[in-house]
Amino acid sequence: MQPLLRLLPLLATLQALTIIEQSLHKLHRPPSANHAEVPERLESAKAALLASDVKVKDWRNAVNSTTCTVFDAVDALKLVHDVDHLREVQAMSQTGGGFDTDTYCAPGSWEAVLDGTRAWADAVALAVDDEGPAFALSRPAGHHATRTTAMGFGLVNYACAAVAKALEGGASAAVWKSKFGRATWRFTKVHAIFPHRSAVSILDWDVHHGNGVAAIFGQEPRVRYCSIHEAGGFPGTGQDESDRGALGNILNLPLPKGSGSDEYFAALRDKALPFLLDPAPDCLLVCSGYDALEPDPLATMTLQPSDFAQSVDAILARYPRTRVALGLEGGYALGENGMPEAFTETCRALVDGA
Ligand SMILES: [Zn+2]
């Protein structure tokens, strides 16, 4: 066989993964040492991936993004949050403070969350442009933040801001680019013709219900949102599987406390993926929390790191990996079988799974 032909199977199995890191996350520091939401979360996830044999094609720092500037990030946040809420976060970031006992704001938190927003916006943009998979490595988790409130550690809702920005730009199955010099025009007409076509599906496998995402996109027909979470857990919403929201674009999948691989995989395969991927959206965003892992201190589920690789495989078996974006939500166990390991296994599956 010719040398080039021998390389073809190898080239076919090695996939490109982009990591977009929130470089300024360390500015967001808790007021006390015993808080679960600490900078070590992101640093340990990054260290685990770098120490592994997973090949990352492109490792970017969001602070250097030219496709989502600081001003673009503010505009994206304004699409999903009241301006008064953003002003409050910005003002509290001057001195430090807290919205509640969980949700702190440190000097520099505003700059940190703008950086996190840029990471998520670029990850979603890559997937919309069929250039994924991309993973936004950021903190704190944002899926609890509503239009008007910070909660559950989250000051702003990264997932919603990133998706809203993509929708405003015309996320669609057909994105045409014409480049002349430095200028880029993007023509996205599908939603002008079919305004009710679903553009983005969001899968949230954080152990907690993403009440903020459900509330913000409950009236957005171009988005489908499915959350798999622990029944009765924080924040107490999303408990009724039959409540599909006013537009039918929401699916709640609460699982009993102590659930493990079998329950999660059945919910993913039989309910979540059919709901999110049929008909196929233009982009799948995964709110990738890892607090359903067995050692996590904030929940009772019993998932293992390899379960997340299996979940990614299930997605890639029925949806193109180039249209998948992920962002880090929760996950507070940092030791053996904890979040850093599960994050790495997720990335491994994105690169060479399915
Ligand atoms: Zn969580």
Residues whose N, C-alpha, C, O or C-beta is under 5 A from the ligand:
A	BS01	ZN	D206 V207 H208 G289 D291 G330
